[in-house]
Amino acid sequence: KAGVTQTPRYLIKTRGQQVTLSCSPISGHRSVSWYQQTPGQGLQFLFEYFSETQRNKGNFPGRFSGRQFSNSRSEMNVSTLELGDSALYLCASSLGGRGDHTEAFFGQGTRLTVV
Amino acid sequence: ELKVEQNPLFLSMQEGKNYTIYCNYSTTSDRLYWYRQDPGKSLESLFVLLSNGAVKQEGRLMASLDTKARLSTLHITAAVHDLSATYFCAVDMYSGGGADGLTFGKGTHLIIQP
């Protein structure tokens, strides 16, 4: 079956701009989580959506936001980009139901470079 | 705040040798995950450990979980070059199902030399 699909794979943006990243989860998965990976900070949790609702949120400023659609696809938006936002953004999908205890499958990521 | 510590962070070893990567975490959790990441690639799920005493094996890799000690180990047996990668452990921060929000260790960069 198809895996987690993230688009675009690469992006170059200028400071102050905004960007939207997209994630299509595995069919049947209702939870989508977003992570930021940088050499300095490692992998950090941004937020998680389940059935179109943000269920959990990590410790990131309000410039980072997201949403989930009825087909479980998710988008992440970063406004007023800063150089420090340059990172690999990973999305993960899982079944997500309470008590499912299932693993998360990661997409290939979007490499964002802010110049 | 949940903290996840891996050690070592860097490991260079020879083919055929055995070694163990350790993952300590700071708060009660009974869900721990191991992932592998190759350079420039995404994360590949290796193991999901869901209870105290859980042990899982796949090929030359074996993972275990001791929730009382808040410790997981990833043991590599008779290493081969193809196992060279960065290995991450992650703990689920929330009480919900699935992987609602994972806190990752910094990763162990493993190089296996012929």
Interface residues (C-beta under 8 A of the other chain):
Chain A: S31 S33 Y35 G42 L43 Q44 F45 F47 E48 F50 R55 N56 G58 L90 A92 S94 L95 G96 G97 R98 G99 D100 H101 T102 E103 A104 F105 F106 G107 Q108 G109
Chain B: R31 Y33 Y35 K41 S42 L43 E44 S45 V48 L50 F88 A90 M93 Y94 G96 G97 G98 A99 D100 G101 L102 T103 F104 G105 K106 G107
